[in-house]
Amino acid sequence: MSESQPLISILMPYYNVDGFLPAAIESVRAQTYGNWELIVVDDGSTKALPNDILDTFADPRIHLIRHETNRGIGAARNTAASNSNGQFLLPLDPDDLLAPNYIERALKAVQDEGASAAYTDVKVFGLLEKTHAPSTNLADIFAGHFPHNTLLITRETFDAVGGYDTKSQIEDTEFWISMIEAGTKFAYVPEPLYLYRKHPGSISQSRQIEMLRDLFAAMSKHHTSVAEHLPSIIESWIQIEEGRIEQQSANKKLVEELTHLEKEFAALKERFDNLESKVSRNEKILASIPKLTRQFLFLAFKPRTGTQSHV
């Protein structure tokens, strides 16, 4: 294979998420770039084993490795990397998707710019819909701007960084921090080519607390970088807080508008109920009048049209 067509090793940790796995694999097989291998690491699944799912694809480029116990996403990715053969590595979670031209665009960016890694914009879908641009600015990351899992990286850079942290709940953030500190040159593709699925399992309250805890641990671990970027970190925190306050103000305004609409609706409903009550009373009155009398009343009150001529 020529240097322009290197092998791309896709690293996929898997743990009890079979409902999303077929779509993730299909997004890999739909790539416009064909020289890839997919290393799926079953990280000690206790249900929904991926064997049968992978067998349905019968693709020799897909390989399965199993951890007998659950070791975490970082460890599963490291296992996939150590059992892969590609010159480039690409992490992909089993509940996410790649746009068909992800590899093609990211690899071209790396080669054109002489970079060691490439990242793209992220399209969030599912419970939340938005497009997100990751940042390679340490101040942004330490302020809580978590990088998403969109990355094509050379094997040399992966090995130099030492792989993923196996103890952190923010393994992507830790990995990006280490890459930036190592002076990695990034290429940026401003297109939403990584599709990050938001579902109940990905946004649990307990996981958010763990992620925040591990962010503070990462800041302690990388304290030299934190000290170097502290003014920018504080500025980012202030901007985040201002954004939160602005959002709260917008939410308050929305609540006020909804309350006003609710009152208007209640007033309209009351008017409707009154009219309905009047109609019901009139119907009862008419029903109590003999038929002949009703016909007389109808003729008596019937609107007259035109003029009558007298002979």
TASULPE-V133171 format. One line per field, one symbol per residue. phi: phi as a letter, one per 20 degrees, with the letter a starting at -180 (. if undefined). burial: I if it has 16 or more other C-alpha atoms within 10 Angstrom, else O. A space follows every 10 residues. Layout:
phi=???
burial=???
This chain:
phi=.fffcffdee dcfcblcffd ggfffffffe ffdeeccdde dfemgdblfe gfffffeldf edccccefcf dofgffffff ffddcffcdc fbefddcdfg dgfgffffff ffdmedbccc fdeebofbda dcdfcdefff fffoeffeed adcffffgff fnmefedeed gffgffgfff fenfeddddf cfeddeeebg fecfffffff ffgfffffff fdffffffdg gfffffgfff ffffffffff ffffffffff ffffffffff ffffffffff fffffffeeg gfffffffff dffedmcedd e
burial=OOOOOOIIII IIIIIIIIOO IIIIIOIIIO IOIOOIIIII IIIIIOOOII OOOIOOOOOO OIOOIIOOOI OIIIIIIIII IOOIIIOIII IIIIIIIIII IIIOIIIOII OOOOIIIIII IIIIOOOOOO IIIIIIOIII IIIIIIIIII IIIIIOIIOO IOIIIIOIII IIIIIIIIIO OOOIIIIIIO IIIIIIIIOO OOOOOOOOOO IOOIIOOIIO OIOOIIOOII OIIOOIIOOO OOOOOOOOOO OOOOOOOOOO OOOOOOOOOO OOOOOOOOOO OOOOOOOOOO OOOOOOOOOO OOOOOOOOOO O
